[in-house]
Amino acid sequence: GIIIPTLVVIALVVIPYFNVNVSGEPLWASHSVRRFRVVEIVIVALSALLVVFQAWTVLAPTVIVAGLLLFSYFAAPGKSPRVEYLRTRPMSWWVMTWFICVAVILTLVGTYFRGPGWSWVWPWRLHAG
């Protein structure tokens, strides 16, 4: 409960100090192969870290957003308006989408699935155990 939120806060504090797509251009607009490699390494490293700490509630939205991100790389341009919308999003949009998905999932889990002593409880059961 301390390590993952601390890493998220540190990442959000550090991101503005790097020159990360300041122009707001689509992520895959230039140097797409190199950017794909970097994104792939970050996704694998983050997923491995989340698996090591058994942070399944953060891993689920990470996999979903990463899947959409990778889909936007492999999808053919001009296929449909939805695909084109994903292809034209900048890196900042993807990071914020991931952050919002994680916040929503953690809020739902904390609200509906936590019982006494923060044990996992299904919402339709009366007691933990």
DSSP file (Angstrom, degrees, kcal/mol; ACC not computed):
  #  RESIDUE AA STRUCTURE BP1 BP2  ACC     N-H-->O    O-->H-N    N-H-->O    O-->H-N    TCO  KAPPA ALPHA  PHI   PSI    X-CA   Y-CA   Z-CA
    1    1 A G              0   0    0      0, 0.0     0, 0.0     0, 0.0     0, 0.0   0.000 360.0 360.0 360.0 -10.6    0.0    0.0    0.0
    2    2 A I     >  +     0   0    0      3,-0.1     4,-1.8     2,-0.1     5,-0.2   0.792 360.0  53.8-108.7 -42.1    3.0    2.3    0.3
    3    3 A I  H  > S+     0   0    0      2,-0.2     4,-2.4     1,-0.2     5,-0.2   0.943 108.5  45.0 -67.6 -51.5    5.5    1.3   -2.4
    4    4 A I  H  > S+     0   0    0      1,-0.2     4,-2.2     2,-0.2    -1,-0.2   0.937 115.4  45.9 -64.0 -49.0    3.3    1.5   -5.6
    5    5 A P  H  > S+     0   0    0      0, 0.0     4,-2.4     0, 0.0    -1,-0.2   0.885 112.9  52.4 -61.2 -35.4    1.5    4.8   -4.7
    6    6 A T  H  X S+     0   0    0     -4,-1.8     4,-2.6     2,-0.2    -2,-0.2   0.917 109.1  49.0 -64.7 -42.4    4.9    6.3   -3.8
    7    7 A L  H  X S+     0   0    0     -4,-2.4     4,-2.4     2,-0.2    -1,-0.2   0.880 110.8  51.1 -63.7 -37.8    6.4    5.2   -7.2
    8    8 A V  H  X S+     0   0    0     -4,-2.2     4,-2.4     2,-0.2    -2,-0.2   0.931 111.6  46.6 -65.1 -45.0    3.4    6.7   -9.0
    9    9 A V  H  X S+     0   0    0     -4,-2.4     4,-1.9     2,-0.2    -2,-0.2   0.919 112.8  49.6 -64.0 -43.2    3.8   10.0   -7.2
   10   10 A I  H  X S+     0   0    0     -4,-2.6     4,-2.3     1,-0.2    -1,-0.2   0.915 111.0  50.3 -61.7 -42.4    7.6   10.0   -7.9
   11   11 A A  H  X S+     0   0    0     -4,-2.4     4,-2.3     1,-0.2    -2,-0.2   0.912 110.4  49.2 -62.0 -42.2    6.9    9.3  -11.6
   12   12 A L  H  < S+     0   0    0     -4,-2.4    -1,-0.2     1,-0.2    -2,-0.2   0.818 113.0  47.8 -68.2 -29.3    4.4   12.1  -11.8
   13   13 A V  H  < S+     0   0    0     -4,-1.9     4,-0.2    -5,-0.2    -1,-0.2   0.866 115.9  43.6 -75.6 -36.8    6.9   14.5  -10.2
   14   14 A V  H >< S+     0   0    0     -4,-2.3     3,-1.7     1,-0.2     4,-0.4   0.816  96.3  75.4 -80.9 -31.6    9.8   13.5  -12.4
   15   15 A I  G >< S+     0   0    0     -4,-2.3     3,-1.7     1,-0.3     5,-0.3   0.858  88.5  57.6 -53.8 -43.8    7.9   13.4  -15.8
   16   16 A P  G 3  S+     0   0    0      0, 0.0    -1,-0.3     0, 0.0    -2,-0.1   0.735  99.5  61.2 -63.1 -18.4    7.8   17.2  -16.3
   17   17 A Y  G <  S+     0   0    0     -3,-1.7     2,-0.3    -4,-0.2    -2,-0.2   0.537  94.3  75.1 -85.7  -6.1   11.6   17.4  -16.0
   18   18 A F  S <  S-     0   0    0     -3,-1.7     2,-1.9    -4,-0.4     0, 0.0  -0.787  90.7-115.3-103.7 151.0   12.1   15.2  -19.1
   19   19 A N        +     0   0    0     -2,-0.3     2,-0.9     2,-0.0    -2,-0.1  -0.582  49.7 167.2 -82.7  78.7   11.6   16.3  -22.7
   20   20 A V        -     0   0    0     -2,-1.9    72,-0.1    -5,-0.3    -2,-0.1  -0.801  68.9 -48.0-103.3  94.2    8.7   13.9  -23.3
   21   21 A N  S >  S+     0   0    0     -2,-0.9     3,-1.4     1,-0.1    71,-0.2   0.901  71.6 172.6  52.8  52.1    6.9   14.8  -26.5
   22   22 A V  T 3  S+     0   0    0      1,-0.3    -1,-0.1     2,-0.1    -2,-0.1   0.820  70.6  62.6 -63.2 -31.4    6.6   18.5  -25.7
   23   23 A S  T 3  S-     0   0    0      1,-0.1    -1,-0.3     2,-0.0    -2,-0.1   0.674 104.3-127.2 -71.5 -15.4    5.2   19.3  -29.1
   24   24 A G    <   +     0   0    0     -3,-1.4    -2,-0.1     1,-0.2     3,-0.1   0.688  53.0 156.2  77.9  17.5    2.1   17.2  -28.5
   25   25 A E        -     0   0    0      1,-0.1    66,-0.4     2,-0.1    -1,-0.2  -0.377  55.5 -80.8 -73.1 156.3    2.7   15.2  -31.7
   26   26 A P    >   -     0   0    0      0, 0.0     3,-1.8     0, 0.0     4,-0.4  -0.249  40.9-119.0 -56.2 145.4    1.2   11.8  -32.0
   27   27 A L  T 3  S+     0   0    0     62,-2.0     3,-0.3     1,-0.3    61,-0.1   0.853 112.1  40.7 -57.1 -39.3    3.3    9.1  -30.3
   28   28 A W  T 3  S+     0   0    0     59,-0.5    -1,-0.3    61,-0.2     4,-0.3   0.228  85.9 102.2 -96.9  15.2    4.0    7.2  -33.5
   29   29 A A  S <  S+     0   0    0     -3,-1.8     2,-0.3     1,-0.2    -1,-0.2   0.913  90.3  12.5 -67.8 -43.6    4.5   10.2  -35.8
   30   30 A S  S    S+     0   0    0     -4,-0.4    -1,-0.2    -3,-0.3     5,-0.1  -0.968 128.8  11.7-136.5 152.4    8.3   10.0  -35.9
   31   31 A H  S  > S+     0   0    0     -2,-0.3     4,-2.7     1,-0.1     5,-0.3   0.894  72.7 166.7  52.4  44.3   10.9    7.5  -34.9
   32   32 A S  H  >  +     0   0    0     -4,-0.3     4,-2.3     1,-0.2     5,-0.1   0.848  67.6  50.2 -63.7 -36.4    8.1    5.0  -34.5
   33   33 A V  H  > S+     0   0    0      2,-0.2     4,-2.0     1,-0.2    -1,-0.2   0.935 113.7  45.2 -68.4 -44.3   10.3    1.9  -34.3
   34   34 A R  H  > S+     0   0    0      1,-0.2     4,-2.0     2,-0.2    -2,-0.2   0.912 114.8  48.1 -64.6 -42.3   12.6    3.4  -31.6
   35   35 A R  H  X S+     0   0    0     -4,-2.7     4,-2.8     1,-0.2     5,-0.2   0.881 108.6  54.9 -65.1 -37.9    9.6    4.7  -29.7
   36   36 A F  H  X S+     0   0    0     -4,-2.3     4,-2.7    -5,-0.3    -1,-0.2   0.917 107.4  50.0 -61.3 -42.4    7.9    1.3  -29.9
   37   37 A R  H  X S+     0   0    0     -4,-2.0     4,-2.4     2,-0.2    -2,-0.2   0.919 112.3  47.0 -61.9 -44.2   11.0   -0.3  -28.4
   38   38 A V  H  X S+     0   0    0     -4,-2.0     4,-2.4     2,-0.2    -2,-0.2   0.931 113.8  47.3 -64.1 -45.6   11.1    2.2  -25.5
   39   39 A V  H  X S+     0   0    0     -4,-2.8     4,-2.6     1,-0.2    -2,-0.2   0.908 111.5  51.9 -61.9 -42.1    7.4    1.7  -24.9
   40   40 A E  H  X S+     0   0    0     -4,-2.7     4,-2.3    -5,-0.2    -1,-0.2   0.912 110.5  47.5 -61.5 -44.1    7.7   -2.0  -25.0
   41   41 A I  H  X S+     0   0    0     -4,-2.4     4,-2.6     2,-0.2    -2,-0.2   0.909 112.9  48.8 -64.3 -42.7   10.6   -2.0  -22.4
   42   42 A V  H  X S+     0   0    0     -4,-2.4     4,-2.7     2,-0.2     5,-0.2   0.913 111.8  49.0 -64.6 -42.8    8.7    0.3  -20.1
   43   43 A I  H  X S+     0   0    0     -4,-2.6     4,-2.5     2,-0.2     5,-0.2   0.929 113.7  45.7 -63.5 -45.3    5.5   -1.9  -20.3
   44   44 A V  H  X S+     0   0    0     -4,-2.3     4,-2.5    -5,-0.2    -2,-0.2   0.922 115.1  47.2 -65.1 -43.8    7.4   -5.1  -19.6
   45   45 A A  H  X S+     0   0    0     -4,-2.6     4,-2.3     2,-0.2    -2,-0.2   0.924 114.6  46.1 -64.5 -44.4    9.4   -3.5  -16.7
   46   46 A L  H  X S+     0   0    0     -4,-2.7     4,-2.3     2,-0.2    -2,-0.2   0.914 113.6  48.9 -65.1 -42.5    6.3   -2.0  -15.2
   47   47 A S  H  X S+     0   0    0     -4,-2.5     4,-2.2    -5,-0.2    -2,-0.2   0.911 111.1  50.0 -63.8 -42.2    4.3   -5.2  -15.5
   48   48 A A  H  X S+     0   0    0     -4,-2.5     4,-2.6     2,-0.2    -1,-0.2   0.913 110.8  49.9 -62.3 -42.4    7.1   -7.2  -14.0
   49   49 A L  H  X S+     0   0    0     -4,-2.3     4,-2.0     1,-0.2    -2,-0.2   0.911 111.3  48.5 -62.0 -42.9    7.3   -4.8  -11.1
   50   50 A L  H  <>S+     0   0    0     -4,-2.3     5,-2.9     1,-0.2    -1,-0.2   0.854 111.9  49.1 -67.6 -34.5    3.6   -5.1  -10.5
   51   51 A V  H ><5S+     0   0    0     -4,-2.2     3,-1.1     3,-0.2    -2,-0.2   0.909 108.8  53.1 -70.0 -41.9    3.7   -8.9  -10.7
   52   52 A V  H 3<5S+     0   0    0     -4,-2.6    -2,-0.2     1,-0.3    -1,-0.2   0.907 116.0  39.2 -59.2 -42.0    6.6   -9.0   -8.2
   53   53 A F  T 3<5S-     0   0    0     -4,-2.0    -1,-0.3    -5,-0.2    -2,-0.2   0.381 110.2-125.5 -88.8   4.8    4.6   -6.9   -5.7
   54   54 A Q  T < 5 +     0   0    0     -3,-1.1     2,-1.3     1,-0.2     3,-0.2   0.875  51.2 159.6  52.8  44.0    1.4   -8.7   -6.6
   55   55 A A    >>< +     0   0    0     -5,-2.9     4,-2.1     1,-0.2     3,-1.0  -0.560   2.0 159.9 -92.9  68.6   -0.4   -5.5   -7.4
   56   56 A W  H 3>  +     0   0    0     -2,-1.3     4,-2.0     1,-0.3    -1,-0.2   0.810  67.0  60.3 -65.2 -31.7   -3.1   -7.1   -9.5
   57   57 A T  H 34 S+     0   0    0     -3,-0.2    -1,-0.3     1,-0.2    -2,-0.1   0.741 112.8  38.5 -71.6 -20.7   -5.5   -4.2   -9.2
   58   58 A V  H <> S+     0   0    0     -3,-1.0     4,-1.5     2,-0.1    -2,-0.2   0.742 111.0  59.6 -93.6 -30.1   -2.9   -1.9  -10.9
   59   59 A L  H  X S+     0   0    0     -4,-2.1     4,-2.6     1,-0.2     5,-0.2   0.877  97.6  60.6 -65.7 -37.6   -1.7   -4.6  -13.4
   60   60 A A  H  X S+     0   0    0     -4,-2.0     4,-1.9     1,-0.2    -1,-0.2   0.951 109.6  38.5 -59.8 -53.5   -5.2   -5.0  -14.9
   61   61 A P  H  > S+     0   0    0      0, 0.0     4,-2.6     0, 0.0     5,-0.3   0.832 114.1  57.6 -67.5 -27.4   -5.6   -1.3  -16.1
   62   62 A T  H  X S+     0   0    0     -4,-1.5     4,-2.5     2,-0.2    -2,-0.2   0.929 108.3  45.3 -64.3 -44.3   -1.9   -1.3  -17.1
   63   63 A V  H  X S+     0   0    0     -4,-2.6     4,-2.3     2,-0.2    -1,-0.2   0.887 113.8  50.2 -66.0 -39.1   -2.4   -4.3  -19.4
   64   64 A I  H  X S+     0   0    0     -4,-1.9     4,-2.1    -5,-0.2    -2,-0.2   0.954 114.9  41.3 -65.5 -50.2   -5.6   -2.8  -20.9
   65   65 A V  H  X S+     0   0    0     -4,-2.6     4,-2.4     1,-0.2    -2,-0.2   0.895 115.5  51.3 -66.5 -38.9   -4.0    0.6  -21.6
   66   66 A A  H  X S+     0   0    0     -4,-2.5     4,-2.8    -5,-0.3     5,-0.2   0.888 108.3  52.9 -64.1 -38.0   -0.8   -1.0  -22.9
   67   67 A G  H  X S+     0   0    0     -4,-2.3     4,-2.4     2,-0.2    -2,-0.2   0.918 110.6  46.1 -62.5 -43.5   -2.9   -3.2  -25.1
   68   68 A L  H  X S+     0   0    0     -4,-2.1     4,-2.2     2,-0.2    -2,-0.2   0.893 112.5  51.6 -64.7 -39.1   -4.7   -0.2  -26.6
   69   69 A L  H  X S+     0   0    0     -4,-2.4     4,-1.0     2,-0.2    -2,-0.2   0.935 113.3  43.2 -63.5 -46.9   -1.3    1.6  -27.0
   70   70 A L  H  X S+     0   0    0     -4,-2.8     4,-2.0     1,-0.2     3,-0.3   0.861 111.1  55.9 -68.4 -34.9    0.3   -1.4  -28.8
   71   71 A F  H  X S+     0   0    0     -4,-2.4     4,-2.2     1,-0.2    -1,-0.2   0.895 103.4  55.3 -60.7 -40.0   -2.9   -1.8  -30.9
   72   72 A S  H  < S+     0   0    0     -4,-2.2    -1,-0.2     1,-0.2    -2,-0.2   0.799 108.1  49.7 -65.4 -26.7   -2.6    1.8  -32.0
   73   73 A Y  H  < S+     0   0    0     -4,-1.0    -1,-0.2    -3,-0.3    -2,-0.2   0.914 117.5  37.5 -74.9 -43.8    1.0    1.1  -33.3
   74   74 A F  H  < S+     0   0    0     -4,-2.0    -2,-0.2     2,-0.1    -3,-0.1   0.675  93.4 103.0 -85.0 -17.8    0.0   -2.1  -35.3
   75   75 A A  S  < S-     0   0    0     -4,-2.2     3,-0.1    -5,-0.2    -4,-0.0  -0.360  80.5-107.7 -69.7 145.3   -3.3   -0.9  -36.6
   76   76 A A    >   -     0   0    0      1,-0.1     3,-1.3    -2,-0.1     4,-0.3  -0.524  39.0-108.6 -71.6 133.9   -3.5    0.2  -40.2
   77   77 A P  T 3  S+     0   0    0      0, 0.0    -1,-0.1     0, 0.0     7,-0.0  -0.343  99.8  17.8 -64.3 143.4   -3.9    4.0  -40.6
   78   78 A G  T 3  S+     0   0    0      2,-0.2    -2,-0.1     3,-0.1    -3,-0.0   0.585  84.3 126.2  75.9  10.6   -7.2    5.3  -41.8
   79   79 A K  S <  S-     0   0    0     -3,-1.3     3,-0.0     1,-0.3    -1,-0.0   0.941  82.5 -21.0 -67.7 -47.5   -9.0    2.0  -40.9
   80   80 A S     >  -     0   0    0     -4,-0.3     4,-2.5     1,-0.1    -1,-0.3  -0.974  64.8-105.3-154.9 162.5  -11.7    3.6  -38.8
   81   81 A P  H  > S+     0   0    0      0, 0.0     4,-2.1     0, 0.0     5,-0.1   0.859 118.9  52.3 -62.2 -34.4  -12.2    6.9  -36.9
   82   82 A R  H  > S+     0   0    0      2,-0.2     4,-1.9     1,-0.2     5,-0.1   0.915 111.2  45.7 -68.0 -42.3  -11.7    5.1  -33.6
   83   83 A V  H  > S+     0   0    0      1,-0.2     4,-2.3     2,-0.2    -1,-0.2   0.913 112.9  50.7 -65.7 -42.1   -8.4    3.6  -34.6
   84   84 A E  H  X S+     0   0    0     -4,-2.5     4,-1.3     1,-0.2    -2,-0.2   0.875 106.6  55.3 -63.8 -37.1   -7.3    6.9  -36.1
   85   85 A Y  H  < S+     0   0    0     -4,-2.1     3,-0.4    -5,-0.2     4,-0.2   0.930 110.2  45.5 -60.6 -45.2   -8.2    8.7  -32.8
   86   86 A L  H >< S+     0   0    0     -4,-1.9     3,-1.1     1,-0.2    -2,-0.2   0.882 110.1  54.8 -65.6 -37.4   -5.9    6.3  -30.9
   87   87 A R  H 3< S+     0   0    0     -4,-2.3   -59,-0.5     1,-0.2    -1,-0.2   0.763 107.0  51.0 -67.8 -24.3   -3.1    6.6  -33.4
   88   88 A T  T 3< S+     0   0    0     -4,-1.3    -1,-0.2    -3,-0.4    -2,-0.2   0.365  82.7 112.9 -97.8   6.1   -3.1   10.4  -33.1
   89   89 A R    <   -     0   0    0     -3,-1.1   -62,-2.0    -4,-0.2   -61,-0.2  -0.590  63.0-129.3 -80.1 137.8   -2.9   10.6  -29.3
   90   90 A P    >>  -     0   0    0      0, 0.0     4,-1.4     0, 0.0     3,-0.6  -0.301  27.9-101.8 -77.6 169.2    0.4   12.0  -27.8
   91   91 A M  H 3> S+     0   0    0    -66,-0.4     4,-2.3     1,-0.2     5,-0.2   0.860 120.4  60.3 -60.2 -37.7    2.3   10.3  -25.0
   92   92 A S  H 3> S+     0   0    0      1,-0.2     4,-2.2   -71,-0.2    -1,-0.2   0.860 102.4  53.1 -60.8 -35.2    0.9   12.6  -22.3
   93   93 A W  H <> S+     0   0    0     -3,-0.6     4,-2.4     2,-0.2    -1,-0.2   0.912 108.9  48.8 -65.3 -42.9   -2.6   11.4  -23.2
   94   94 A W  H  X S+     0   0    0     -4,-1.4     4,-2.2     2,-0.2    -2,-0.2   0.905 111.9  48.4 -65.1 -42.0   -1.6    7.7  -22.8
   95   95 A V  H  X S+     0   0    0     -4,-2.3     4,-2.4     1,-0.2    -2,-0.2   0.922 113.8  46.6 -64.8 -43.5    0.0    8.4  -19.4
   96   96 A M  H  X S+     0   0    0     -4,-2.2     4,-2.6     2,-0.2    -2,-0.2   0.881 110.4  53.0 -67.7 -37.4   -3.0   10.3  -18.2
   97   97 A T  H  X S+     0   0    0     -4,-2.4     4,-2.4     2,-0.2    -1,-0.2   0.920 110.8  47.6 -61.7 -43.6   -5.4    7.6  -19.4
   98   98 A W  H  X S+     0   0    0     -4,-2.2     4,-2.5     2,-0.2    -2,-0.2   0.926 111.8  50.1 -62.2 -44.9   -3.4    5.0  -17.5
   99   99 A F  H  X S+     0   0    0     -4,-2.4     4,-2.3     1,-0.2    -2,-0.2   0.910 111.9  47.0 -62.0 -43.5   -3.4    7.1  -14.4
  100  100 A I  H  X S+     0   0    0     -4,-2.6     4,-2.5     2,-0.2    -1,-0.2   0.910 111.8  50.7 -66.4 -42.2   -7.1    7.7  -14.5
  101  101 A C  H  X S+     0   0    0     -4,-2.4     4,-2.4     2,-0.2    -2,-0.2   0.916 111.8  47.7 -61.2 -43.6   -7.9    4.0  -15.1
  102  102 A V  H  X S+     0   0    0     -4,-2.5     4,-2.7     1,-0.2     5,-0.2   0.921 111.8  50.2 -63.2 -43.7   -5.7    3.0  -12.2
  103  103 A A  H  X S+     0   0    0     -4,-2.3     4,-2.0    -5,-0.2    -2,-0.2   0.904 112.0  47.3 -62.7 -41.5   -7.3    5.6   -9.9
  104  104 A V  H  X S+     0   0    0     -4,-2.5     4,-2.5     2,-0.2    -2,-0.2   0.933 113.8  47.0 -66.0 -45.8  -10.8    4.4  -10.9
  105  105 A I  H  X S+     0   0    0     -4,-2.4     4,-2.7     1,-0.2     5,-0.2   0.927 113.4  47.9 -62.7 -45.5  -10.0    0.7  -10.4
  106  106 A L  H  X S+     0   0    0     -4,-2.7     4,-2.5     1,-0.2    -1,-0.2   0.871 111.9  50.5 -64.8 -35.7   -8.3    1.4   -7.0
  107  107 A T  H  X S+     0   0    0     -4,-2.0     4,-1.9    -5,-0.2    -2,-0.2   0.927 111.7  47.3 -66.6 -44.3  -11.3    3.5   -5.9
  108  108 A L  H  X S+     0   0    0     -4,-2.5     4,-2.8     2,-0.2     5,-0.5   0.916 114.3  46.7 -62.6 -43.7  -13.7    0.7   -6.9
  109  109 A V  H  X S+     0   0    0     -4,-2.7     4,-2.0     1,-0.2     5,-0.2   0.933 113.6  48.2 -64.4 -45.3  -11.7   -1.9   -5.1
  110  110 A G  H  < S+     0   0    0     -4,-2.5     4,-0.2    -5,-0.2    -1,-0.2   0.810 118.1  42.0 -64.8 -29.6  -11.3    0.2   -2.0
  111  111 A T  H  < S+     0   0    0     -4,-1.9    -2,-0.2    -5,-0.2    -1,-0.2   0.912 130.0  18.0 -83.4 -45.6  -15.0    1.0   -1.9
  112  112 A Y  H  < S+     0   0    0     -4,-2.8    -3,-0.2    -5,-0.2    -2,-0.2   0.656 124.5  43.7-107.0 -18.0  -16.6   -2.4   -2.8
  113  113 A F  S  < S+     0   0    0     -4,-2.0     8,-2.4    -5,-0.5     2,-0.5   0.280  87.4  91.9-118.5  11.4  -14.1   -5.2   -2.2
  114  114 A R  B     +A  120   0A   0     -5,-0.2     6,-0.2    -4,-0.2     3,-0.1  -0.922  45.9 170.9-113.2 132.7  -12.4   -4.3    1.1
  115  115 A G    >   -     0   0    0      4,-2.8     3,-1.7    -2,-0.5     4,-0.1  -0.231  49.7 -25.6-115.2-155.7  -13.6   -5.7    4.4
  116  116 A P  G >  S+     0   0    0      0, 0.0     3,-1.2     0, 0.0    -1,-0.3  -0.322 133.4  11.2 -59.3 135.5  -12.3   -5.7    8.0
  117  117 A G  G 3  S-     0   0    0      1,-0.2    -2,-0.0    -3,-0.1     0, 0.0   0.731 127.9 -75.6  67.5  21.9   -8.5   -5.5    8.2
  118  118 A W  G <  S+     0   0    0     -3,-1.7    -1,-0.2     1,-0.2     2,-0.1   0.756  86.5 159.0  58.1  28.8   -8.5   -4.6    4.4
  119  119 A S    <   -     0   0    0     -3,-1.2    -4,-2.8    -4,-0.1     2,-0.4  -0.470  51.3 -96.0 -77.1 154.5   -9.2   -8.2    3.6
  120  120 A W  B     +A  114   0A   0     -6,-0.2     9,-0.4    -2,-0.1     2,-0.4  -0.572  51.3 175.1 -73.4 125.6  -10.6   -9.0    0.2
  121  121 A V        -     0   0    0     -8,-2.4     7,-0.1    -2,-0.4     5,-0.0  -0.998  32.2-125.6-135.5 134.2  -14.4   -9.4    0.4
  122  122 A W    >   -     0   0    0     -2,-0.4     3,-1.8     5,-0.2    -9,-0.1  -0.622  27.1-127.2 -74.3 138.7  -17.0   -9.9   -2.3
  123  123 A P  T 3  S+     0   0    0      0, 0.0    -1,-0.1     0, 0.0   -10,-0.1   0.724 105.6  56.1 -64.0 -22.1  -19.6   -7.1   -2.0
  124  124 A W  T 3  S+     0   0    0      2,-0.0     2,-0.3     0, 0.0    -2,-0.0   0.486  91.5  87.8 -90.7  -2.2  -22.6   -9.6   -2.0
  125  125 A R  S <  S-     0   0    0     -3,-1.8     3,-0.0     1,-0.1    -4,-0.0  -0.732  71.4-142.1 -95.2 148.7  -21.2  -11.5    1.1
  126  126 A L  S    S+     0   0    0     -2,-0.3     2,-0.3     1,-0.1    -1,-0.1   0.764  78.1  17.7 -81.0 -26.6  -22.0  -10.3    4.6
  127  127 A H  S    S-     0   0    0    -12,-0.0    -5,-0.2    -5,-0.0     2,-0.1  -0.945  81.4 -97.5-144.5 163.2  -18.6  -11.1    6.2
  128  128 A A              0   0    0     -2,-0.3    -7,-0.1     1,-0.2    -2,-0.0  -0.454 360.0 360.0 -77.6 152.4  -15.0  -11.7    5.3
  129  129 A G              0   0    0     -9,-0.4    -1,-0.2    -2,-0.1    -8,-0.1   0.406 360.0 360.0 120.5 360.0  -13.7  -15.2    5.1
